[in-house]
């Protein structure tokens, strides 16, 4: 088989010809609108190609293409001819085999609605207990993929799994799966791998991120250049050192759990029932303000975890409207206080309010929607949570409402190109 010449399939020849044309375009001469439209169109095309590739390699594996070419797997066969990472092809093959049993998801992947990331996430939550529920809810996930940004889609998928697979999401099982592996390496180095449940993971992550933020400020003062992972490693070490030197019990960790009153009352009612009759997850709903039980970034947690935390937590009452907007509260201060920022983070599920931004909630800043220089007040309805980059861009770019609108027009704002 000659793989070096032209493809025998006219459609593939046309595809390569189109790619040759795209590759020859002079990007530096394109307008801002042209570059924007091209970027979105290419991403959609990539998603379609990912779906087509997954379906193709799965079919080729079943048809015996590797054995016909004296190789064991499609991953080995394709890697031998393209020098790609065989692990990527193995993953695509498994995804394609999985899609065969979920026709609607497969069609959506071939149409470019579901990206490789969407498919991998849905395949990861599929198991023998929820497979029929996943078949039933295929259209639901397709609509969610169309309407939601990635973080919100992932949160919705996590909630779906929590409701449909209670046996696999019980806190007892999650805690049993917690692990810490320490592997000695050459030269006395250590590789430490933590696998933690949602609450324990949030505790460790927030502690490391807060310490790393202080180290970043120190690095900027000293003119020291380090990677993010290097600062996190030192942050983790510093936290461990302080804990080892503390004579008394370590202080309680600071992280936030959002639990609606409806979920709380329902969870408390379950405690009075026999364990076999308990159902903690039936009232959970990521799209309902009364159905939330999650960390501040939207990661759902089992209500049993929240009940345990209630015994040692400080409770803050926050009244939200049906659209997750907090009823107004105010304070006479130039800077937004910490408690007000956390209230806003609950509303936004820890996301920067600029559409498409994936900055971590630890990096967000409180920003006046209407500037103080224009008599803007330090109130909840005048508070935006923005990452530093988008906060700075606000003074040079379009209004936030235009940047976050799902119906915003491409090219409505043209920044100065360098």
Secondary structure, 3 states (H helix, E strand, C coil): CCCCCCCCCHHHHHHHHHHHHHHHCCHHHCCHHHHHHHHHHHHHHHHHHHHHHHHHHHHHHHHCHHHHCCCCCHHHHHHHHHCCCHHHHHHHHHHHHHHCCCHHHHHHHHCCCCCHHHHHHHHHHCCCCCHHHHHHCHHHHHHHHHHCCHHHHHHHHHHHHHHHCHHHCCHHHHHHHCEEEEEECHHHCEEEEEECCHHHHHHHHHHHHHHHHHHHHHHHHHCCCCCHHHHHHHHHHHHHHHHHHCCCCCCCCCCCEEECHHHHHHHHHHCCCCHHHCCCCCCCCCCCHHHCEEECCCCECCHHHHHHHHCCCCCCCCCECCCCCECCCECCCCCCCHHHHHHHHHHHCCCCCCCCCCCCHHHEEEEECCCHHHCCCCEHHHEEEEEHHHHHHCCCCCCHHHHHCCCCCCCCCCCCCC
